[in-house]
Each structure stands twice: as C-alpha cells, then as structure tokens.
C-alpha cells in the first residue's frame, strides 16, 4: 500500500487517490514512489484551491495600494509547474504513458486513397 509521506489538504488527498489508481492501472504503483506521488498530488490540490480562489475572487485584487494580480494566480502557476514535473517523472504524461504501456497511436496518411 502507498500512503502520503506528509499531511495533505483534502484536495491533495483526493488527487493522491486518483494518481495511485492511475499508476496501479499502469502496473507501476510502488511505495518507492510515495514521495513523488505525494508532491504531485499536493501540487494538484493546490491548483484546485487556487482555481476555487480565482473563481470567487477573480484575477484582480484591489488592495490599499491599488489594483494587483490575485495571489492565487501565482499559486496556480507555481503548482502547475510542480505538478507537471512530478507527473512526468512518474510517467503520467501522454508521451510517458505511451512508453510505459507500449500503446502506439495509429498513423493515418491523409493522402491515402482507400
């Protein structure tokens, strides 16, 4: 069984479960990857929290100093970068999944006259 290596938000814990399910379906789920799965899931949870914050507060914040970018924009961008790095490292990018499963996209020749 693979468990998170540090406490997570509810959103991160849900993402952890989804990632473990996907890795298990690919046949590569292992406790060895618990740290990577935890970091990726935590970042995915942060993305969801940031999206919820942007939905409720918008992309622009009005402060005492004037108009500024909502801090959730920065949180979302940073979490997206982190999630991408760790998902790729775990083999959960479209390119990586094809390599893991051996699934090849059927090539279609648009000039074929069949």
N, C-alpha and C positions, 0 to 999 in steps of 0.2 A: 504494500500500500504506500502511496506517495502522499505526504502531507506538507502543508506550507511550512516554511522554515522561519517565518516571523509573523506576528499578528497582522491581519489584513482588514480592510473595510469590508462591508457586506458586498459591495460591488466587486471588489478584488477577489473575495472568496467565491463568488458566483463564476467569475472568469476562470479561476483556478480549476473549478469543477469541469467547465467546458474544455479547457486546454487538456486536462488529464484524459477526458473522454476521447478527444481527437487523437492524442498521442497513443492511447490504448488501441484505438481502431487501426492506427498505422503499425501497431506492433512494436512501438519503441518507447513506451512508458516505462520509466525506471526511476527508483529513488535517487539514483546518481544525478538526475536532472532536477531534483527538487528545488534547488536554489534558483535555477534559471526559470523554471515554471512559476515559482513564487514571484520573482521580479517581473516577469512578463505579465502575469495576472494582476499584480498590483498596479502596473502601469495602465493596463486596460481598465481597471477600476477607476483610476484617476481620470482617464479620458471620459468615462461616463459621468463622473461627478462634475467635471469641467463643462461637459455638454449641458448637463442639467442647470448649472450655474449660468451658462450663457443664454439658455432658453428663458430663464426667469429674469436675468439682469441685463441682457443684451451685450453687445460687443463694446459698447462705450460706457464708461463710468464718469459720472460728474462728481468731482471732489472739491474740496475747499480751494485747491489750486487751479481748478478748471476742468476741462474735458481730458480724459485719458483712456487708454485701452483697458478694458476689463482684465484684471489679473488672471481670470480663467482662460483667456486666450493663450497666455504664456504657459500656464499649467498644461493645457491641452496639447500645445505644440511639443513641449518637452516630453510629456508622457507618450505621445505618438512616436517620437524618435526612439525612446527607450523600448517601447513595445515592439517596434519594427526590428530593432537589433536583436532582441532576445527571441522573438518569434522566428526570425531567420536562423539564428543559432540552434534553435530546437528543430529546425526542418519544417516549419509551418508556413513557408511562403509558397506561392504557386510553383515556382521553379523547384524548390526543395522537395515538395510533396511528390512531384513527378519523378524525381530521382529516387526517393525512398520506395515508392510503390511500383516503379517501372512502367507507369502509365504514360503512353506516348499519345500525343494529340495526332489524330489522323490528318495527314496533309491533303489539302484539296487544291487541285490545279484548276484555276478559273478558266484556263484556256482549253481544258479537256473537252472534247466534243461528244461525250457519251450521252 
